[in-house]
């Protein structure tokens, strides 16, 4: 049942730096919150955080070239197209392509069964499909994606969105970041 809150992790990280809890100020806590969130952001960029993988689904509309995804979608790992015609549904893997490959298609509005996608990693991520969905069937774009980790807050006893096996890595990484500011020796 061990599940320390973010505040407990912060106090422990400062203790690893030689700063006791009685010496902590509001400034220490603000710096620790920022350091924690920056570290979680860095982890998201270094590798897929497999505990944050979820399945998304978007119903496709004939002629739509662009799907807008939620802003917490960091990376699409796998995608497939579910085609429903009558009472029969089939799934087919879709392959990612680069921006350059997508740009090379002469007619980006050509309708048919979508076969490939380009994941445009913007602040609000988008998926560009090729071919664009036609009216011959009902299509759904289904994708496994890595979702952004929830921001770490020190108030309210919030638990960090990391699995049990990452608690020590979180405490050690946070201590290292805080030591750069408060215990550089």
N, C-alpha and C positions, 0 to 999 in steps of 0.2 A: 504493500500500500504506500510505499515511499513515493511521494510526488511533491517535491518542494515547489513553492511559489517562486515567481520571478524575484520578488523582494528577498526571499531567503537565499536565492542564488547570488544576488548582488552582495548581500552581507558576507556570504562565504567567500566570494571573489575578493572583496576588500580585505578580508582576513588573510587570504593567501598573499596579499601584497603587504601585510604587516600593519594594516590600518584596522583598529578595533572599532566595533560598532558604536561605542560612546563618542568617538571622534568624527563620525560621519555627519555631514551637513546636507542641506537641500541641494547644494551645488554638486556634491558627490553623487547624489541620487540622480540628478538630471544627466550628469555625464555618464553614469552607469546605464541609464535607460537608452541613451543615444548609442553607446558602445554595443549594447546587446542587440539593438535593432540593426546596426550596421553589420555586426557579425552574422546575424541571421540572413541578411541580404547577401553577404559574401558567400555563405554556404549555398544559397540558392543558385548563385552563379557558377560555383565550382563543380557541382554535380547534381543530378536529379535527386531530390530528397524523396526517396521512395515511399515514405510514410505520408506524403502529401499528394500521391497520385490518385486521381479521381476520374470517373467516366462522365463525359459530357455528351450531350446530344442536341442537335439542332435540326428541326424540320426544314427541308429545303423548299424554296418557292421557285416556280418556273421563271427562268430569266434572271434570277438574282446572281450576280457575279461575286458578291462580297458578303461574307458572314462576319458580323461583329461579335466578338467574344467578351466575356467579363474581364475586367482589368486585372484580376488576380491570376489569370492564366499566364504562366511563365514559359512553358515549353510543351509542345505536343510530342508525345512519345510514339504513339501509334494512332492510326485513323482507319476507319472503314466506312463503307457506304452500305446502308440497309435499303434495299429496293423492295417495295411492296407493290405487287400487281395482283389485284383481286384478293384472294386469301393466302397468297404465297409470298413469303418474305425470304430474301437471300442477302447474305452479307458478303462483301468483297473488299479486300484490303485496298487502301488508297496509298499511294506513294507520295512523299514530299518532294517538291522540286525547289530549285533556287529562284531567287528574284530574276536572275538572268534568263533561266529557262522559261519562266512565266512571260517575261518581256518578249521572248522570241516567238510566242504564238501570234500569228498574224491576225486572227479574229478571236478576240477574248470574249465575245458574246455568242459564239457558236454553241448552239444547244445540242444536247445529247445526254448520255449517261456520264456523270463526272467520274474521272479516273485518277486525277492527280490534284494536289493542292499546294499552295505556297502559303506558309505561315509568316505573316508580316508582324514582327515583334515590335509593335509600337506601344505607347502608353495605354491606349485602348487597342488590344491586339485584334487583328483581322485575319481571315482566311480567304484566299482567292481560289476559286475552283475553276478547273478546266476539265472537261467541257462544262458549260452552264446547264443546270437542270432543265430538262424538257418536260413536256406534259404526258409522256408515255407511261409513267409510273409515279408512285409516291416515293420520295427519297428522304432519308435522314442521314446526316453526317454525324458519326459517332467517333469520339476521340478520347484517348487516355491522355490526361494532361497533368503537369505538375502545377499545383496551386501554391500561391504565395503563402508563406507562414504568417500567421496573425502577429501584429505588432506586439511587442513585449511591453506591458504596463506594470508598474510597481505597486499600484494601488489595488485594493480589493482582493488581495490574495490570488491574483491570476496565476495560473500555471503556464509555464512556457509550452508552446506547441512543438515539443520534441519528444521522442519516445524515451523510455526509461534508459535505454542503452546509450543515449547521448547526453545524459545529465552531467557526467564528469567532463565531457568535451566542452559543454556550454560553460561550466564553471571555470575550467582551465583557460579557455579562450577569452572569457570575459576578464579574468584576472590578468592575463597577459596584456590585454588592451588597456586596462586601468593602470597597470604598473607603468606603462609608457608615460602616463600623466602624473601619477601620484607616488611612484616608487621606482624611478628610472634606474637606480643603482641595482 
